Amino acid sequence: MDNSVFETIKNIEELPTLPAVAIEVIGLSRRPDVSIKDVSECIYKDPPLAAKVLKMANSSFYRRGSGEVDTLHRAILLMGLNEIINITTSVSVLSILPPKGSEGESVRESFWNHCIATGLIAKRIDKELGMKSMGREFVGGLLHDIGKIILDEYFHDEFMEARAFSIDVDCPMFAAEMEVLGTTHMEVGHFLAQKWNLPGYIADINHHHHHPGEAQYKDITSLITISDLLAKAKEFSCGGDRMSFSLTDQEAWHILKQMGHPVLSLDLERITFEIENIGEEVRRYIATISEPGSQESAHDRD
């Protein structure tokens, strides 16, 4: 198949779009003079989104300290602008591309299970390496494969054929996609990230997480590459991609090492043990983000 699939996707008028407030928040994040008030007032313009962001801020994934975070202003003070913007981006994307598809236990659900697992593993490794990515590692993991959802949504039969091909011949999913669809989830995801005007590192991760040496943001892309592999090793995969591998042989590993990150000090056996029950964390994250937030907190701006 030629590249007509990608050309068709680029011209689909009804492609999912981010909520207007999310787009505005992402725009604010690029302003060097942005204030807490700017961001909180922007998010409050979408009460359901504000409530969901507060709910996530109070969840075990983000909560800091013992007191309840009852306003966005307090959440930003405790967690920082970057983390709140990351949560807003994550919540917004999951709201327009929800985990459950029409088929129940679908490829869509497997997709999000994998991506959330990748983000959670990235947070662990980021902390171990002292990379201080400030939440970008979780968002990067969460959104690294968004091109797969678009391929599944608009070219479902062909995507399922590519998935079966990947499993049957034990080849990477992106190679199977190119064989069957003439494009890859990386190309589609990069296009979507740019269309949504997402931060450059997210577009870069989408485009290069299978070849991090080609990335502009090599460190965080390499972190996502490693986390992606570990998630697949724990059977969190929505395609084939279950080949055996050695982390220390990976291009991403050597990139992080060359950039001065202490990968040699990583206790891979301990990390592997700690992510043994990552599935429970994934389920809790989906349950938390799928429940409606408390509207009363979203309206209290002081």
Summary of the structure (lengths in Angstrom):
residues: 302
radius of gyration: 18.9
end to end distance: 56.8
largest distance: 58.4
contacts: 1009
relative contact order: 0.15
helix: 67%
strand: 1%
